Amino acid sequence: MLKTTAASNAVQPAVSPAPMLRRVGQIALAVVVGGLVIIELYPILWLLSSSFKAPDEFNLFPIYALPRSLHVENYLVAWTTGHMSLYFKNSVLATFPALAALIALSVPAAFGIEVLRWRFSNTVLLIFLAAIMVPLQIVLLPLFTIYTQVNLLDTRWGLILTYTVFGLPLTIFLMVGYFKALPHEMFEAAVVDGANIYQVFFYVALPAVMNAVITVSLVQFFFIWNDLVLSFTFISNTDLRTLQTGLLNFQGQYGQRDWGPTFASISMAILPTLIIYLLLNQFIIKGLTAGSIKG
């Protein structure tokens, strides 16, 4: 009997620690991800809650305290007295024309560089790559001098032109990668079927990289919308200031800082970027992974 029991015990396999270690790893990963989410979301939630506080709440209660009531008047003051409506309009009129020009120029240029493959296409691509390496601060003073001479200083067109030119190198470089990931056989098949180069671009290539176009557009939108350096350098007229430069000069009555309307103004400045990202985040994910896989 003892021999049988000993033999059965010897036959039983040892319990593997792999499932337990896997479970511990999953819990640790969930804790890390949860901590990162809290770190990312807490400043935004604190900003939104502070934008609804009454003026006396900033002095009587800790900064992390929730508002006692929703003081919606902060947004009304920021929109009217703080001239946020004017700054918002200026940002829209500077951002979207520049973004449209940027996409209209960069996507065909990337198509011509990667798909058409003419003699100096690699050289042109290297020139655009070199332009990415140029720091923005180096060209501010020469551009300021040129804009003064050609009367583009303190104009919305000067700002649109600057955004377009500075965004072209990176946008072309990214779009070249997306076109490179496409199988070029489908372009050849379209040509064999009788399509000309314009039909190949509009009906074959452009629909294939539409997710990438949306992704690149959003990247450039975030840069242009949140720009402070260029708009602060080339725009001094109060009537042409964008949101970011307008926030620098946002003050309450008698020059005092009114924190409620100030936080409301900042919330209104970041709200469009959050809404657009939440609506189009699936396109961003697809666009970011499109250029990493050869079709």
Buried (B, 14 or more C-beta within 10 A) or exposed (E): EEEEEEEEEEEEEEEEEEEEEEEEEEEEEEEEEEEEEEEEEEEEEBBBBBBBBBBEBBEEEEEEEEBEEEBEEBBEBBBEEBBBEBBBEBBBBBBBBBBEBBBEBBBBBBBBBBBEEEEEBEEBBEEBBEBEEEEEEEBBEEBBEEBEEEEBBBBBEBBBBBBBBBBBBBBBBBBBBBBBBBEEEBBEEBBEEEBEBEBBBEEBBBEBBBBBBBBBBBBBBEBBBBBEEBBBBBBEEEEBBBBBBBBEEBEBEEEEEBBBBBBBBBBBBBEBBEEBEEEBEEBBEBBBEBBEEEE
